[in-house]
Amino acid sequence: MDERIVILGAGQAAGQAVVSLRQLGHAGPITVLGDERYPPYQRPPLSKKFLAGDLEVERLYVKPEGWYAEKGATLRLGCPAESLDVAGHRVRMADGNHVDYDRLLVCTGSAVRRIPVPEVNLPGIHYLRTIDDVRAIQPSLREGARLVVVGGGYIGLEVAAIARELGLDVTVVEMADRVMARVVCPEISAFYQALHEAAGVRLRLGTPVQGFEGGDRVQGVRVSAGEVLPADLVIIGAGIVPVTGIAADAGLTCDDGICVDEYAATSAAHVYAAGDCTRHPNALLGRRLRLESVHNALEQARTAAASLCGQPRAYTQLPWFWSDQYDVKLQIAGLTGEHDRVVVRGDPEQRSFSACYLRDDLLLAVDAVNQPRDFMQAKKLLADGPVRVNLARLADASASLRDAAED
């Protein structure tokens, strides 16, 4: 194949797509168009080791920058795409130039969800999504500085953990009545609340942010009843949203993500999409999903590359996720949300346990806290969909999770 393939976006999905295209035998030109000035890189370390200063920026890259040229791929970085002409097979760039393609892969990813409150643009208030975001934050991570984190999800809590380890005074403000409420059960939330409080983090739950105060720089976070929390630094982690504007403007079908089929094809001929920006059908779960995960970005990019190379294979993957906070690793296999009970295996007091989500005695998902064996076995058990389990064996932490599955 010598067709011109253009990849719109330069995140982790884009990097994996280049790797897979070459592995699958595509010999034609590949051009990657990225808003940022960095080659495709991993985002999870941004709120962990990279934020802490323990990781060099080059360690984030999917491949060294020079690798792309070696493989005949062109990186056009630091110049955003402005519009997409699917009929003319052309991407117009913000600098007025254009790039033509035979086939297009859209990997525009996601962007931070911005909160519409007064004075949110004061200096010292940051979002965390890119390498440059982290570099802007790092000079303020001084021992004793007062940090307010807005949002008690994965990113907010990971940032809080790093900041406490660096000696900052940390308060987390969360609108919901528990941390990570969107993704985990109350038992997991309670464990992480206790974990952070033991580390010295103040958690203000059920507390919406009403605005910020300061002059030349943020000085406080205004919450309910006019209370102001002192702040030298604010980091907002209010979630992310799919970047679909350029696709929607070009007429691609979008619905909280660019709609694709199981082969990563969009509604436009010769246009595919992968990663955080997509909504795709999941045969294991029987519904359409938009997933914000490294696993999805990598696997869907492999699927898209196969389709681009004329070797289509359906994307059918069990979703999984992870979060590192202090010395505790949370690993999640499957999706919750439709469960009717939770069975806890092990003792949270020992900082090693699992929460198993069930519906009608069918195992749907497992949250494993410092329990890698449960996580790996859950991935295998759920690889073909929900599994019927014996509740007594499931609750017995001395038995393996695999033994709980009924034949």
N, C-alpha and C positions, 0 to 999 in steps of 0.2 A: 504493500500500500504506500503510495506517495502523496496521498491527500494532505492538504494543509489543515492541521488541527490547531485551533486556538483555544486556550483555557482562560476563561474570564474569572479572575480572582487568583490569589497566590498564597492561600492558606495550606493547611496540612493535606486537605483533600486534593488540591492541585498538585502538590509535591508528589503524593502517592500516584496520582494519575500519570505523571510523566514517567515515573519508574515502571508502572505497569504497562504503559503503551510500548515502551522499548522492550520490556520482557516478552510481550506478546507479538513482537515482530513488526510493529509499525516503523517504517523506515523514512517516512515523510517528515517535513518540517513541523515542529511544535513550537508555538509561541505562548508564553505565559504572561498575562497582563495583570499587574498588581498595583493597588493604591499605595502600599507602603514601599519603603526603599530597601526592604530586606527580602531575601529569597524565602520561599515557603518554610515556615517554622512551626514548632509545637507550641500550643498555648497553655496547656496545664501547668508547666513549671513557672509561668509568669506570677502566679499567686503563691508560689511555694519557694523552691530553691533559688530561682532567678531574682525574685523580690528580696530574698534574704542576702543576696550578693554572693551566693555559694556556687553559681553556675555562670560560666562565660557565655556570651551571646552566641558564639559559634556552635555551642553544644545544643542550642535550640533548633538549629537548622535540620530540616528533613534530610537534605544532602548538602555537602559543601557547595558554595556558590559556583566554583569552577566546574563542578560535576556536570552541570546543565550544558555548558558549552561543549564539554567532552562528548556528551550524548547527542549533540546537534539540536539542542533545545535553546531557544532564545528567551531570556528574561527581560521584559520591559517593565521596570519597576518605578514607583514614585510618580506615576502619571495615571490618574483614574480614567476609567472608561466613562463616557458620557451618554452614549446611546447605542442601541443595537438595531440593525436593519436585517431582520430574518429573511426577507425576500431577496435582498441584495447580497446576503452572506457577508455582512460588513459590520465591524465594530468601530465606532467613532470615539476617539480619545479626547480628553479635556484640552489637550494642546492643539486641537484642530486636525491632527493626523488621523488616519484610519488604518485598520488592519483587516484584510480579507481572509475568509476561511472557507474551507469545504465542509468541515464539521466543527461544531462548537460545543465545548463543555463549560457549563456555568458553575463556578465554585465560589460564589460571592459570600458565602458564610453568613455570619451574624454580626450584629452591632449591639452595643450596650443599650439597655432601656434607660432612657433619661427621665428624670423625675421633674415635673413641672411645678416647682415651688419657688417662692421669692428668693432672690440673691444666690441662686444655685451656681452662678458663673463667677463667684468671688474667687480670687487666687487662693490656693490652698485646698480647693475642693477638686477631687479627682475621680474619674472612672478608671477601671483597670481592664483593658482588653488587648493592648498592644505592647510591644517592646518599648516604644517611646512613652507610653503611659507609665510604665514601671520606672523608667529612667527619670521621669519628672517627679515621681513620688520619692525615690530613694534618698535624695538629700535631706528630706524632712523626717526620715526614720531615725531620730535621735533618741537616745536613752532619756526617759523622763518626759518626752513630748506627749501631749494629750491628743490621742487619736479617737475620733468617733467614726465607726463603721456603720453605714446605713445599709441594712439588709443582713438577715441571718440565714442566708442560703450557703451553698458550698463556697462560693468565692469570698463572701463576707467573713465566714468563719475561718477559712484558710488564711486570709489576711490577718485576722485577729490573732491567730496562733503564732504566725511569724512575728508580728509586732510585739507580742508579749515576750517572745524569746529574745527579741532585741532590746527589751527593757522599756518599752513604751507603756504609758497609762492608756488602757483601752476600754472603750464603751461600745457595745453593739446595740443599735436601735433597730427593732424589727416590728413591723406592723402586725404580723400574725401573733397568736398567743403562744407559739412555740417555734423553736429554730427548725430550719429545713422542713417546714410543714408541708410544702408542696410535694416532697419526694419521699419522705420516710414516715413511719408510724410513730405514735406518741412515745413508745418505749425507746426508740432510737433517739428521738428528740430529747427526752429526759436525760439519757446518758450523756449526750453532747452538751446539754446545758450544764450538767454537773461538772463535766470535764473542763469546760471553759471557766466556770466560776472558781474551780479549784486552782486554776492557773492565774487567777486574779482579774479576769475579764468581768466587767459589769454588763449584765444583759438587761435591756429595757424592752420587754416584750409587750405586745399589744399597744405599741406606741408609734403612731404615725408622725412623720416629720412634717412640720408646717412651714419651715423656712430656715434661712441661715442669717447670721448677723456678723458684721465686721466692717472695717473701713478699707484699708489697702489690702487686707487679707482676712480670711475667715477667722472669726474669734469664738463663734458659738453656733450651736444647732438648736433651733427653737422647736420644742415638741408641745405636747398637750398642755392646756391651761397656762400657756405663756412661759413655761419653764425653759430656761436656756442651759444647755449642756456646754461647758467650756471646751473649746477645741483649738488646737494649733494646726490640725490637719484633719481632713475628712476624706474618706474613700467610700464611694457609693457602689454597692453591688446589688442592683435592683433587677437583675436578670438580663436576658438578651432577647433580641428580636431578629427574625430572618431578614437578610438584605435581598429584597425582591423587586425594588423599584425599577431597575433597568430592564428586568425580565417582563414585569407587568406592563411597562410602557411600550414594550415591543409586541405585546399581544399574547404572551405566553399565559396559560392558565395558572393562576395563583390562588391559594387559599391558606393563609397563615403558612406560607412556604410555596416554592415553585412545585407544582404538581407533576410528579413523574410516575411512570409505571415500574414494574418489577425489574425492568432492564435499564432504568435510569433515563428513559426517553421522556422528553417534555411533549407538550402539545404541538410544538413546531418541528417540522421536518429537519433532520440533521442537527438538532440541538438536544443536548443531554444536560443533566444537572446532577450534582452530588454534594453531600455534606449538610451542614446546619441549615442551609437555605432551602432544603427540599422537604416536601411532604410525600411520603411513599406508602404503598400498600405493604403490610406485613402479614404474610400468610399464616405464620405461627399464631398471631394474636387476632387475626380476622378483622383488622381495621387499618385505617390509614394513620400514619404517625409522622410527626416531625421530631427528630431526635437531636439533642445537643450533646454529642459525645465524640470522642476520638475514634472509638471503634466504628461508629456509623460512618464517619468521614472517610476512614481508610477503606472499609469494606465496600461502601457505595462507590468510591473512586475506582476500585478494582472492577466493580460491575460495569461502570460507565466505560472504562478503558476496553473491556472485553467487547462491549457493544460497538464502540468506535472502530474496533479491529475486525468486526464481522464475526465475532465468536461469542454471541450472546449467552449469558447464563443468568438465571433469575437471582435476585438478591433476596435471600431468606435468612435472616440472622436474628439470634436472640440478643436484645439490647443488654449492654452491661456498662457499668460506670464505676468510678472510684473517687475517693477523696482522702487526702493525707492531712491530718491535723495533729500537731505535736507528734507523739510517737504512736499514734493510733491510725490504722488504715481501715477505712470503710470501703467494702467492695459489694456492689449490687449486681445481681443477676436477675434479669427479667424486669417487668413493669408492674407496679402496684396500681391501685386506684379502683379496681373492681373486686377487691377482696371483701370477705365478710368476717374474717377472723385472723388473728396473728398468734402464732405459737413461738415462744421464745425458747431457744436451746442454749443452755449455759447460764452463767451468772454475770450480769453486767458489772457487779462489784469487782469481779476478777479481770475486767477490761478485755474479755474474750468471750463473745457470745454471738448468736445469730437470731434474727427475726425472720420467721417464715410466714409468708402471706398466702392465704388459702381462700378458695371459694368452693363450697360444697365438697370439701375434702380433696380438692384439686390444688396442688401446689402451683402457684403462679410466679412467685419471686422470692428471693432470699437476700436480706441485708446481712452481710457478714462483717463483724467488727473484730479485727485481729484474729480472724478465723479463715485463713486461706484454704484449708481443706474443704470446709463447707462451701466456700465460693466456687472452687473448681468442680466439686461434685454437683452443685446446683446448675452450673453451666452445662454440664453433660446431661443431667436429668431433664433439663428444660429445653434442650436443643431441638426437640421435635414438638414442643408445645407443653401445655400444662400436664401434670402427672398426678395420678391418684396416689395418696399416701396413707399409711397407718399413723393415726394421730399419736398414739402412745409411743411408738418407736420414734416418731419425729421429735417428740418432746424430750427424749432420752439423749442427753448430750454425750453420754458415753458410747452410744452407738453411732455409726457413720450415717450421714444423711442419705447415702445411697441405699442403706438397708431399710429406710423408711418407705421406699417406693414399693407399691404393691405390684406383684407380677400380673 
